Amino acid sequence: MSEEEYWKTKWDKREVEEANDFARRSFSQIKDKNFKTLLDLGCGEGRDSLFFANEGLNVTSVDFSESGIKKLNELGKEKGLKINAIQTDIRKINLPDNSFDVIYAHLSLHYFNDEITTQIFEKLFRILKKDGVIFIKCKSIEDALYGQGEKVGEDMYKQGHLRHFFSEDYIKEKLSNFKILEAKKTSSVYHQYESNFIEAVGTKT
């Protein structure tokens, strides 16, 4: 299966799970703010999008996966939640500057080389409103999968699909246009095994 086919069909037979803990923790930091709009970048089947929409936010969801966007649309209809779901590659998002109060990226920005990653972060800075908040979670260089597969770049390995592992210094570098509120190492159990991550929160001043 090609990498493109993997992503397009990834959610076909996956059960929809509850919202991620990262989504809940992110929302706890913004629930008292007068934020209206949220961009869920790399939404998958949309479980976090549905959570944010249910909390009253106007959600735009982006994912490359045809099966993910299809499932999100079905679930949104079932739950009576209106979500603007867009099937596109993150690298090609074309959204207006200063258009979102919140950008949320859960495990969706660690698939690109440094040049493209830099371009994406610059685009996200433009898209975020002044005083808006960005939440990012990516695979860490301390993750068990680090070093497995074919090395294709600095902290980048391809095993099935490409992963770009982040360090605290790297995420801070990519967020240099933002005011960084937090950058830390975390670990979580995903699908019965423990993974290590870098989480960061920034704002546009």
Z-matrix of the N, CA and C atoms (Angstrom, degrees):
N
C 1 1.466
C 2 1.523 1 109.51
N 3 1.331 2 116.61 1 132.13
C 4 1.456 3 120.31 2 178.27
C 5 1.524 4 109.73 3 -73.79
N 6 1.347 5 114.90 4 162.94
C 7 1.460 6 118.78 5 179.23
C 8 1.532 7 110.75 6 -61.28
N 9 1.318 8 116.55 7 -37.66
C 10 1.467 9 120.67 8 179.38
C 11 1.527 10 110.57 9 -63.21
N 12 1.338 11 116.76 10 -44.94
C 13 1.464 12 120.60 11 179.04
C 14 1.524 13 111.01 12 -64.05
N 15 1.341 14 116.19 13 -37.90
C 16 1.476 15 120.65 14 179.42
C 17 1.521 16 110.48 15 -56.62
N 18 1.336 17 116.42 16 -49.51
C 19 1.459 18 119.53 17 -177.00
C 20 1.530 19 112.18 18 -71.23
N 21 1.328 20 116.45 19 -38.80
C 22 1.467 21 118.88 20 -176.35
C 23 1.529 22 112.23 21 -65.49
N 24 1.333 23 116.79 22 -32.77
C 25 1.466 24 120.14 23 -175.60
C 26 1.533 25 113.11 24 -107.27
N 27 1.326 26 118.04 25 3.72
C 28 1.467 27 121.77 26 -171.32
C 29 1.522 28 113.52 27 -53.78
N 30 1.330 29 116.87 28 -37.17
C 31 1.470 30 120.10 29 -171.37
C 32 1.522 31 113.29 30 -97.65
N 33 1.326 32 117.75 31 5.90
C 34 1.467 33 120.50 32 -175.31
C 35 1.529 34 112.75 33 -56.38
N 36 1.335 35 116.20 34 -45.64
C 37 1.464 36 119.26 35 -173.73
C 38 1.533 37 112.14 36 -119.05
N 39 1.320 38 116.80 37 12.70
C 40 1.467 39 119.78 38 179.68
C 41 1.525 40 110.67 39 -83.71
N 42 1.333 41 115.64 40 133.87
C 43 1.456 42 119.83 41 174.80
C 44 1.524 43 109.20 42 -69.09
N 45 1.322 44 116.55 43 142.27
C 46 1.461 45 120.82 44 177.96
C 47 1.524 46 108.87 45 -78.31
N 48 1.318 47 115.58 46 127.73
C 49 1.460 48 121.27 47 -177.78
C 50 1.525 49 110.15 48 -100.64
N 51 1.327 50 114.67 49 174.63
C 52 1.459 51 120.41 50 175.53
C 53 1.524 52 109.75 51 -68.27
N 54 1.321 53 116.57 52 164.11
C 55 1.470 54 120.55 53 177.45
C 56 1.523 55 109.99 54 -57.83
N 57 1.319 56 115.50 55 145.71
C 58 1.459 57 120.44 56 178.89
C 59 1.528 58 111.22 57 -65.26
N 60 1.321 59 114.49 58 150.53
C 61 1.467 60 120.45 59 174.78
C 62 1.530 61 110.25 60 -58.37
N 63 1.332 62 116.74 61 -34.09
C 64 1.469 63 120.72 62 179.63
C 65 1.527 64 110.44 63 -63.04
N 66 1.325 65 116.69 64 -38.38
C 67 1.470 66 120.45 65 177.54
C 68 1.523 67 110.56 66 -64.90
N 69 1.306 68 116.42 67 -43.92
C 70 1.467 69 120.51 68 -179.91
C 71 1.527 70 111.32 69 -64.31
N 72 1.323 71 115.88 70 -42.44
C 73 1.468 72 119.35 71 178.88
C 74 1.527 73 111.52 72 -67.84
N 75 1.322 74 115.85 73 -36.71
C 76 1.470 75 119.78 74 177.51
C 77 1.522 76 110.04 75 -63.92
N 78 1.330 77 115.89 76 -45.86
C 79 1.469 78 118.96 77 -178.79
C 80 1.537 79 111.21 78 -63.21
N 81 1.318 80 116.93 79 -34.54
C 82 1.467 81 119.47 80 -179.71
C 83 1.527 82 111.64 81 -61.84
N 84 1.344 83 116.54 82 -23.81
C 85 1.464 84 120.36 83 -179.64
C 86 1.534 85 112.63 84 -85.89
N 87 1.317 86 117.55 85 -12.52
C 88 1.471 87 119.68 86 -176.39
C 89 1.524 88 113.06 87 -121.45
N 90 1.329 89 117.40 88 -6.76
C 91 1.466 90 119.28 89 -171.44
C 92 1.524 91 113.13 90 -62.23
N 93 1.322 92 117.28 91 -24.50
C 94 1.463 93 119.70 92 -179.68
C 95 1.526 94 112.96 93 -93.56
N 96 1.333 95 115.32 94 1.48
C 97 1.466 96 119.26 95 178.33
C 98 1.531 97 109.02 96 -95.13
N 99 1.289 98 116.21 97 159.35
C 100 1.460 99 120.18 98 -178.23
C 101 1.536 100 110.64 99 -88.84
N 102 1.320 101 115.38 100 54.12
C 103 1.458 102 120.42 101 -179.19
C 104 1.526 103 110.29 102 -89.96
N 105 1.332 104 115.09 103 142.25
C 106 1.467 105 120.79 104 -177.45
C 107 1.525 106 113.24 105 -115.95
N 108 1.341 107 116.84 106 -36.35
C 109 1.464 108 120.51 107 -169.52
C 110 1.519 109 111.77 108 -117.20
N 111 1.331 110 115.72 109 139.08
C 112 1.470 111 121.39 110 179.21
C 113 1.515 112 110.03 111 -136.35
N 114 1.320 113 116.07 112 136.24
C 115 1.459 114 123.41 113 173.92
C 116 1.524 115 108.48 114 -105.58
N 117 1.341 116 116.39 115 118.24
C 118 1.464 117 122.18 116 175.93
C 119 1.521 118 106.87 117 -98.24
N 120 1.314 119 115.26 118 107.88
C 121 1.466 120 122.15 119 -171.22
C 122 1.529 121 110.15 120 -96.29
N 123 1.330 122 116.30 121 112.35
C 124 1.458 123 119.83 122 -174.83
C 125 1.517 124 109.05 123 79.29
N 126 1.318 125 116.23 124 58.16
C 127 1.471 126 122.14 125 -168.18
C 128 1.524 127 113.56 126 -78.18
N 129 1.357 128 118.12 127 -11.61
C 130 1.462 129 118.80 128 -175.70
C 131 1.519 130 110.85 129 60.82
N 132 1.341 131 115.57 130 -132.06
C 133 1.464 132 119.47 131 179.64
C 134 1.515 133 111.66 132 -84.08
N 135 1.344 134 117.13 133 -1.15
C 136 1.454 135 120.59 134 168.54
C 137 1.511 136 117.50 135 93.45
N 138 1.323 137 118.20 136 16.19
C 139 1.474 138 118.07 137 -177.29
C 140 1.527 139 112.18 138 -60.87
N 141 1.347 140 116.97 139 -37.26
C 142 1.465 141 118.82 140 178.75
C 143 1.524 142 110.97 141 -75.42
N 144 1.320 143 116.98 142 -35.75
C 145 1.468 144 121.21 143 175.75
C 146 1.517 145 110.56 144 -58.04
N 147 1.332 146 115.99 145 -44.49
C 148 1.461 147 120.97 146 179.68
C 149 1.522 148 110.76 147 -64.11
N 150 1.325 149 116.22 148 -39.33
C 151 1.468 150 120.61 149 177.81
C 152 1.528 151 110.69 150 -61.56
N 153 1.329 152 116.75 151 -48.71
C 154 1.470 153 120.43 152 -178.89
C 155 1.532 154 111.00 153 -64.60
N 156 1.328 155 116.28 154 -40.98
C 157 1.465 156 119.64 155 179.20
C 158 1.520 157 110.80 156 -64.12
N 159 1.320 158 116.03 157 -39.15
C 160 1.456 159 120.60 158 178.83
C 161 1.530 160 111.79 159 -65.30
N 162 1.328 161 115.95 160 -23.70
C 163 1.467 162 121.32 161 177.64
C 164 1.526 163 111.77 162 -86.00
N 165 1.332 164 116.15 163 1.40
C 166 1.460 165 120.38 164 173.30
C 167 1.511 166 116.30 165 101.36
N 168 1.332 167 117.35 166 4.28
C 169 1.464 168 120.03 167 179.09
C 170 1.529 169 111.00 168 -84.49
N 171 1.322 170 115.63 169 149.32
C 172 1.460 171 122.86 170 175.00
C 173 1.530 172 106.75 171 -86.62
N 174 1.331 173 116.15 172 104.60
C 175 1.468 174 121.71 173 -168.07
C 176 1.528 175 111.96 174 -101.74
N 177 1.329 176 114.92 175 132.42
C 178 1.460 177 122.64 176 167.34
C 179 1.522 178 107.03 177 -112.04
N 180 1.320 179 116.43 178 127.54
C 181 1.464 180 121.55 179 -175.16
C 182 1.519 181 109.89 180 -118.68
N 183 1.326 182 115.58 181 133.75
C 184 1.460 183 121.19 182 -178.55
C 185 1.525 184 109.57 183 -124.83
N 186 1.330 185 116.13 184 132.73
C 187 1.463 186 119.94 185 172.39
C 188 1.523 187 109.18 186 -156.38
N 189 1.330 188 114.75 187 150.97
C 190 1.457 189 121.50 188 178.45
C 191 1.526 190 111.09 189 -76.38
N 192 1.342 191 116.48 190 -23.42
C 193 1.455 192 121.24 191 -171.49
C 194 1.520 193 112.81 192 -78.94
N 195 1.315 194 115.36 193 120.44
C 196 1.465 195 121.03 194 177.16
C 197 1.526 196 110.00 195 -62.09
N 198 1.349 197 116.85 196 -42.29
C 199 1.465 198 120.31 197 -178.62
C 200 1.524 199 111.20 198 -67.56
N 201 1.348 200 116.88 199 -35.36
C 202 1.457 201 120.36 200 178.77
C 203 1.518 202 112.55 201 -65.15
N 204 1.324 203 116.40 202 -48.04
C 205 1.471 204 120.74 203 -179.56
C 206 1.527 205 110.91 204 -65.61
N 207 1.328 206 116.34 205 -37.50
C 208 1.468 207 120.23 206 177.92
C 209 1.523 208 110.37 207 -61.69
N 210 1.345 209 116.08 208 -45.60
C 211 1.460 210 120.04 209 -178.98
C 212 1.520 211 110.83 210 -66.36
N 213 1.320 212 117.06 211 -39.80
C 214 1.463 213 120.63 212 178.36
C 215 1.533 214 110.65 213 -60.87
N 216 1.310 215 116.50 214 -45.25
C 217 1.467 216 119.56 215 179.22
C 218 1.532 217 111.54 216 -61.35
N 219 1.329 218 116.44 217 -40.63
C 220 1.471 219 120.82 218 179.11
C 221 1.524 220 110.63 219 -64.51
N 222 1.331 221 116.76 220 -45.96
C 223 1.463 222 120.87 221 -177.97
C 224 1.522 223 111.38 222 -68.21
N 225 1.326 224 116.29 223 -38.89
C 226 1.452 225 119.91 224 178.12
C 227 1.516 226 111.19 225 -61.49
N 228 1.328 227 115.87 226 -41.40
C 229 1.468 228 120.66 227 178.78
C 230 1.529 229 110.52 228 -64.53
N 231 1.347 230 115.65 229 -43.89
C 232 1.469 231 120.83 230 178.92
C 233 1.527 232 111.63 231 -58.30
N 234 1.334 233 115.81 232 -41.45
C 235 1.457 234 120.99 233 -174.61
C 236 1.528 235 113.07 234 -90.58
N 237 1.322 236 116.55 235 -1.50
C 238 1.459 237 120.01 236 -179.50
C 239 1.517 238 113.28 237 69.43
N 240 1.336 239 115.98 238 30.64
C 241 1.462 240 121.17 239 -179.44
C 242 1.521 241 109.19 240 -110.31
N 243 1.305 242 116.55 241 128.22
C 244 1.461 243 120.95 242 179.93
C 245 1.527 244 109.50 243 -93.21
N 246 1.317 245 115.62 244 116.92
C 247 1.459 246 121.78 245 179.73
C 248 1.521 247 108.50 246 -127.08
N 249 1.315 248 116.48 247 135.75
C 250 1.461 249 121.48 248 176.91
C 251 1.528 250 108.13 249 -84.82
N 252 1.325 251 116.65 250 95.04
C 253 1.464 252 121.75 251 -175.46
C 254 1.530 253 110.46 252 -96.58
N 255 1.316 254 116.35 253 127.21
C 256 1.465 255 122.17 254 -176.02
C 257 1.523 256 109.34 255 -123.67
N 258 1.328 257 116.76 256 121.73
C 259 1.458 258 120.43 257 175.95
C 260 1.529 259 108.77 258 -90.37
N 261 1.322 260 115.55 259 107.80
C 262 1.466 261 120.10 260 177.92
C 263 1.527 262 109.24 261 -162.03
N 264 1.287 263 115.95 262 162.78
C 265 1.457 264 123.48 263 174.42
C 266 1.532 265 108.74 264 -73.21
N 267 1.323 266 117.23 265 134.26
C 268 1.469 267 120.99 266 179.04
C 269 1.528 268 111.38 267 -52.85
N 270 1.324 269 115.79 268 -34.75
C 271 1.472 270 119.65 269 -178.58
C 272 1.527 271 111.99 270 -66.03
N 273 1.347 272 116.61 271 -18.48
C 274 1.465 273 120.19 272 -174.53
C 275 1.522 274 113.34 273 -109.45
N 276 1.329 275 117.82 274 8.82
C 277 1.467 276 118.26 275 -178.59
C 278 1.532 277 109.90 276 -59.73
N 279 1.315 278 113.84 277 136.02
C 280 1.463 279 120.42 278 -178.45
C 281 1.525 280 107.50 279 -131.22
N 282 1.314 281 115.95 280 82.33
C 283 1.461 282 122.51 281 -177.50
C 284 1.522 283 109.42 282 -117.11
N 285 1.319 284 117.81 283 151.03
C 286 1.472 285 120.42 284 -175.49
C 287 1.521 286 112.69 285 -62.25
N 288 1.321 287 115.73 286 149.56
C 289 1.462 288 120.92 287 174.21
C 290 1.528 289 109.62 288 -62.36
N 291 1.319 290 115.57 289 148.96
C 292 1.473 291 122.15 290 174.45
C 293 1.530 292 112.01 291 53.92
N 294 1.328 293 117.08 292 45.04
C 295 1.466 294 119.85 293 -173.03
C 296 1.532 295 114.46 294 -112.04
N 297 1.347 296 119.22 295 -7.21
C 298 1.458 297 120.51 296 -178.52
C 299 1.522 298 111.42 297 -131.35
N 300 1.335 299 114.39 298 139.21
C 301 1.463 300 120.30 299 174.37
C 302 1.523 301 111.16 300 -75.97
N 303 1.330 302 115.99 301 -32.55
C 304 1.464 303 121.93 302 -175.73
C 305 1.524 304 109.66 303 -135.78
N 306 1.328 305 116.51 304 136.12
C 307 1.469 306 122.04 305 169.05
C 308 1.524 307 106.60 306 -118.56
N 309 1.324 308 115.06 307 129.53
C 310 1.462 309 121.85 308 -176.28
C 311 1.527 310 108.12 309 -124.88
N 312 1.329 311 116.69 310 122.43
C 313 1.464 312 120.81 311 -177.99
C 314 1.527 313 109.15 312 -131.75
N 315 1.315 314 115.23 313 97.88
C 316 1.465 315 121.53 314 -179.14
C 317 1.530 316 109.60 315 -99.28
N 318 1.323 317 115.65 316 106.43
C 319 1.469 318 122.55 317 177.33
C 320 1.524 319 113.06 318 54.88
N 321 1.335 320 115.86 319 41.91
C 322 1.478 321 118.80 320 -177.69
C 323 1.523 322 113.46 321 -125.83
N 324 1.330 323 118.07 322 -4.82
C 325 1.463 324 119.61 323 -175.81
C 326 1.528 325 113.07 324 -110.46
N 327 1.326 326 116.81 325 9.05
C 328 1.471 327 118.74 326 -176.77
C 329 1.540 328 111.98 327 -108.37
N 330 1.316 329 116.00 328 41.30
C 331 1.465 330 121.06 329 -179.11
C 332 1.523 331 113.79 330 -124.45
N 333 1.333 332 117.38 331 11.81
C 334 1.464 333 120.53 332 -170.96
C 335 1.526 334 111.06 333 -131.10
N 336 1.334 335 115.64 334 157.34
C 337 1.463 336 118.61 335 177.23
C 338 1.529 337 110.41 336 -71.22
N 339 1.304 338 115.75 337 174.26
C 340 1.468 339 119.97 338 -173.31
C 341 1.525 340 112.34 339 -62.12
N 342 1.327 341 117.09 340 -41.42
C 343 1.466 342 120.26 341 -178.16
C 344 1.528 343 110.79 342 -61.85
N 345 1.322 344 116.24 343 -47.51
C 346 1.466 345 120.05 344 -179.07
C 347 1.524 346 110.44 345 -68.73
N 348 1.338 347 117.36 346 -39.70
C 349 1.463 348 120.74 347 178.16
C 350 1.524 349 110.52 348 -58.85
N 351 1.320 350 116.58 349 -42.78
C 352 1.467 351 121.04 350 178.32
C 353 1.526 352 110.51 351 -61.54
N 354 1.330 353 116.46 352 -44.57
C 355 1.470 354 120.39 353 179.59
C 356 1.525 355 111.16 354 -61.72
N 357 1.331 356 116.87 355 -40.38
C 358 1.466 357 120.44 356 179.96
C 359 1.523 358 110.25 357 -64.16
N 360 1.321 359 117.74 358 -45.20
C 361 1.461 360 120.70 359 -179.37
C 362 1.532 361 111.29 360 -64.09
N 363 1.312 362 117.10 361 -36.70
C 364 1.471 363 120.19 362 176.67
C 365 1.530 364 110.43 363 -64.66
N 366 1.325 365 115.87 364 -39.89
C 367 1.461 366 120.39 365 178.52
C 368 1.531 367 110.25 366 -65.92
N 369 1.320 368 116.92 367 -41.13
C 370 1.464 369 120.54 368 179.70
C 371 1.527 370 111.31 369 -63.82
N 372 1.330 371 116.31 370 -35.54
C 373 1.460 372 119.91 371 177.63
C 374 1.528 373 110.01 372 -62.35
N 375 1.331 374 116.49 373 -41.23
C 376 1.464 375 120.46 374 179.80
C 377 1.529 376 111.37 375 -68.01
N 378 1.324 377 116.36 376 -38.64
C 379 1.464 378 121.03 377 -176.22
C 380 1.530 379 111.69 378 -70.38
N 381 1.333 380 116.83 379 -33.96
C 382 1.468 381 120.94 380 -176.46
C 383 1.522 382 110.84 381 -71.72
N 384 1.329 383 116.29 382 139.30
C 385 1.463 384 120.79 383 176.02
C 386 1.525 385 110.95 384 -72.52
N 387 1.311 386 115.98 385 158.29
C 388 1.464 387 120.87 386 172.96
C 389 1.523 388 108.68 387 -59.00
N 390 1.311 389 116.10 388 135.26
C 391 1.468 390 124.54 389 -177.30
C 392 1.521 391 112.90 390 70.97
N 393 1.336 392 116.84 391 6.49
C 394 1.464 393 120.41 392 174.73
C 395 1.518 394 110.42 393 -74.81
N 396 1.340 395 115.55 394 172.05
C 397 1.466 396 121.23 395 -175.51
C 398 1.525 397 110.16 396 -127.38
N 399 1.336 398 115.93 397 139.36
C 400 1.460 399 121.84 398 176.29
C 401 1.524 400 109.13 399 -117.58
N 402 1.341 401 115.50 400 133.48
C 403 1.464 402 122.88 401 178.49
C 404 1.521 403 108.56 402 -117.67
N 405 1.330 404 117.03 403 127.96
C 406 1.466 405 120.90 404 -176.37
C 407 1.525 406 109.86 405 -134.08
N 408 1.329 407 115.61 406 136.77
C 409 1.463 408 121.53 407 173.39
C 410 1.521 409 108.06 408 -133.63
N 411 1.337 410 116.32 409 126.25
C 412 1.465 411 121.63 410 -177.70
C 413 1.524 412 110.46 411 -136.81
N 414 1.323 413 115.74 412 160.12
C 415 1.457 414 121.38 413 175.05
C 416 1.527 415 109.91 414 -61.96
N 417 1.338 416 115.54 415 141.11
C 418 1.460 417 122.12 416 -178.52
C 419 1.527 418 111.31 417 -97.18
N 420 1.314 419 115.74 418 156.12
C 421 1.469 420 121.18 419 174.26
C 422 1.529 421 111.09 420 -65.44
N 423 1.316 422 117.85 421 -11.02
C 424 1.464 423 121.97 422 177.10
C 425 1.529 424 112.06 423 -94.04
N 426 1.334 425 117.13 424 3.07
C 427 1.459 426 120.72 425 179.76
C 428 1.528 427 111.02 426 -70.59
N 429 1.317 428 116.13 427 150.80
C 430 1.470 429 121.68 428 -178.20
C 431 1.530 430 112.61 429 -61.88
N 432 1.321 431 117.87 430 -25.26
C 433 1.468 432 120.72 431 -179.63
C 434 1.530 433 112.84 432 -81.54
N 435 1.334 434 116.33 433 -10.29
C 436 1.471 435 119.52 434 -179.42
C 437 1.538 436 109.48 435 -61.78
N 438 1.321 437 115.86 436 130.04
C 439 1.460 438 120.49 437 178.69
C 440 1.514 439 114.23 438 90.47
N 441 1.330 440 118.14 439 -5.62
C 442 1.457 441 121.00 440 179.80
C 443 1.530 442 110.57 441 -91.19
N 444 1.312 443 115.09 442 139.93
C 445 1.454 444 119.91 443 -179.22
C 446 1.522 445 111.88 444 90.44
N 447 1.316 446 116.08 445 -162.15
C 448 1.464 447 122.65 446 -177.17
C 449 1.529 448 110.24 447 -86.54
N 450 1.322 449 116.26 448 126.90
C 451 1.469 450 119.27 449 176.87
C 452 1.525 451 107.93 450 -75.21
N 453 1.329 452 116.27 451 125.05
C 454 1.467 453 120.40 452 -176.56
C 455 1.530 454 111.84 453 -121.77
N 456 1.332 455 117.41 454 4.86
C 457 1.458 456 121.43 455 178.71
C 458 1.518 457 110.17 456 171.12
N 459 1.304 458 116.40 457 -179.20
C 460 1.460 459 121.61 458 178.29
C 461 1.527 460 110.31 459 -60.19
N 462 1.337 461 116.37 460 115.83
C 463 1.470 462 122.65 461 -179.07
C 464 1.523 463 112.69 462 57.57
N 465 1.325 464 116.46 463 29.59
C 466 1.464 465 122.36 464 -179.10
C 467 1.529 466 110.03 465 -125.30
N 468 1.345 467 115.49 466 129.16
C 469 1.456 468 120.90 467 -178.77
C 470 1.520 469 109.32 468 -137.14
N 471 1.324 470 115.34 469 142.56
C 472 1.463 471 120.54 470 179.39
C 473 1.515 472 109.27 471 -113.38
N 474 1.320 473 115.02 472 116.13
C 475 1.463 474 122.43 473 175.25
C 476 1.525 475 106.60 474 -140.57
N 477 1.325 476 115.80 475 96.53
C 478 1.472 477 119.38 476 -170.21
C 479 1.519 478 108.95 477 82.58
N 480 1.334 479 116.19 478 -67.31
C 481 1.464 480 120.42 479 171.85
C 482 1.524 481 108.65 480 -135.18
N 483 1.294 482 115.94 481 165.56
C 484 1.464 483 121.63 482 -174.50
C 485 1.525 484 111.14 483 -77.79
N 486 1.325 485 116.17 484 139.99
C 487 1.463 486 121.96 485 172.92
C 488 1.525 487 109.03 486 -129.38
N 489 1.306 488 115.89 487 135.08
C 490 1.461 489 122.82 488 175.65
C 491 1.524 490 106.36 489 -110.85
N 492 1.315 491 116.37 490 112.22
C 493 1.462 492 121.29 491 -175.44
C 494 1.531 493 110.04 492 -88.77
N 495 1.336 494 115.92 493 133.09
C 496 1.465 495 122.03 494 -174.45
C 497 1.526 496 111.60 495 -100.50
N 498 1.318 497 115.71 496 148.97
C 499 1.464 498 122.79 497 168.21
C 500 1.521 499 107.71 498 -108.83
N 501 1.322 500 116.83 499 168.73
C 502 1.462 501 119.80 500 176.32
C 503 1.528 502 110.45 501 -61.00
N 504 1.317 503 116.31 502 -41.87
C 505 1.470 504 119.90 503 -179.72
C 506 1.528 505 110.64 504 -63.43
N 507 1.340 506 116.62 505 -38.31
C 508 1.461 507 120.24 506 -177.77
C 509 1.523 508 111.03 507 -67.21
N 510 1.328 509 117.05 508 -45.29
C 511 1.467 510 118.84 509 -179.83
C 512 1.525 511 110.62 510 -64.26
N 513 1.328 512 116.53 511 -36.31
C 514 1.466 513 119.83 512 178.37
C 515 1.530 514 110.70 513 -65.83
N 516 1.322 515 115.82 514 -37.87
C 517 1.471 516 120.16 515 177.58
C 518 1.526 517 110.84 516 -63.92
N 519 1.345 518 116.28 517 -44.08
C 520 1.469 519 120.01 518 -179.23
C 521 1.537 520 111.68 519 -67.65
N 522 1.321 521 116.21 520 -26.88
C 523 1.463 522 121.06 521 -179.75
C 524 1.529 523 112.60 522 -95.99
N 525 1.306 524 117.19 523 20.31
C 526 1.473 525 120.70 524 -172.87
C 527 1.533 526 112.81 525 -63.50
N 528 1.336 527 117.65 526 -24.69
C 529 1.473 528 119.89 527 177.29
C 530 1.528 529 112.04 528 -76.56
N 531 1.321 530 115.82 529 -20.50
C 532 1.453 531 121.64 530 -177.67
C 533 1.541 532 109.98 531 -94.16
N 534 1.307 533 116.01 532 162.84
C 535 1.453 534 120.88 533 165.94
C 536 1.525 535 106.16 534 -86.86
N 537 1.321 536 117.19 535 116.60
C 538 1.464 537 121.15 536 -176.36
C 539 1.528 538 109.60 537 -81.43
N 540 1.318 539 115.41 538 122.10
C 541 1.461 540 121.26 539 179.58
C 542 1.523 541 111.18 540 -92.65
N 543 1.336 542 115.94 541 -27.57
C 544 1.459 543 120.15 542 -177.41
C 545 1.518 544 109.42 543 -164.16
N 546 1.321 545 116.20 544 141.19
C 547 1.465 546 122.41 545 171.43
C 548 1.520 547 106.61 546 -150.23
N 549 1.325 548 115.80 547 120.25
C 550 1.468 549 118.09 548 -173.19
C 551 1.525 550 111.38 549 -151.96
N 552 1.330 551 115.63 550 161.85
C 553 1.451 552 122.79 551 173.70
C 554 1.527 553 108.62 552 -86.85
N 555 1.328 554 116.10 553 140.10
C 556 1.460 555 120.62 554 175.07
C 557 1.524 556 108.78 555 -139.01
N 558 1.313 557 115.97 556 168.13
C 559 1.466 558 120.88 557 172.96
C 560 1.521 559 108.30 558 -139.84
N 561 1.320 560 115.90 559 147.75
C 562 1.455 561 122.24 560 -179.49
C 563 1.521 562 108.47 561 -148.03
N 564 1.317 563 116.02 562 156.03
C 565 1.462 564 120.37 563 174.73
C 566 1.524 565 108.26 564 -93.41
N 567 1.320 566 115.73 565 119.66
C 568 1.463 567 122.60 566 177.56
C 569 1.522 568 107.64 567 -121.35
N 570 1.328 569 115.93 568 120.57
C 571 1.467 570 121.17 569 177.00
C 572 1.531 571 111.14 570 52.89
N 573 1.296 572 115.17 571 49.22
C 574 1.473 573 124.26 572 172.86
C 575 1.536 574 115.68 573 73.81
N 576 1.311 575 118.50 574 6.89
C 577 1.465 576 116.94 575 173.70
C 578 1.533 577 109.54 576 -135.34
N 579 1.320 578 114.30 577 152.57
C 580 1.460 579 119.00 578 -176.13
C 581 1.524 580 110.99 579 -83.67
N 582 1.304 581 115.68 580 134.10
C 583 1.455 582 122.09 581 177.77
C 584 1.520 583 109.17 582 -121.01
N 585 1.327 584 115.18 583 154.46
C 586 1.461 585 121.07 584 178.58
C 587 1.520 586 110.17 585 -113.78
N 588 1.316 587 114.80 586 140.65
C 589 1.457 588 120.96 587 -171.88
C 590 1.527 589 112.13 588 -135.90
N 591 1.329 590 113.84 589 166.24
C 592 1.455 591 122.81 590 165.69
C 593 1.524 592 106.67 591 -115.48
N 594 1.323 593 116.23 592 127.55
C 595 1.452 594 120.90 593 176.21
C 596 1.525 595 108.54 594 -115.50
N 597 1.325 596 115.50 595 143.72
C 598 1.464 597 119.89 596 179.97
C 599 1.527 598 110.84 597 -145.19
N 600 1.311 599 113.88 598 148.18
C 601 1.459 600 121.72 599 175.77
C 602 1.527 601 107.58 600 -129.92
N 603 1.316 602 116.26 601 132.66
C 604 1.460 603 120.21 602 178.74
C 605 1.510 604 111.46 603 -138.17
N 606 1.299 605 116.01 604 164.95
C 607 1.464 606 120.70 605 176.45
C 608 1.539 607 109.27 606 -134.31
N 609 1.313 608 115.74 607 158.17
C 610 1.462 609 121.56 608 179.43
C 611 1.513 610 107.98 609 -103.78
N 612 1.314 611 116.28 610 111.92
C 613 1.473 612 120.65 611 -175.74
C 614 1.525 613 111.27 612 -95.52
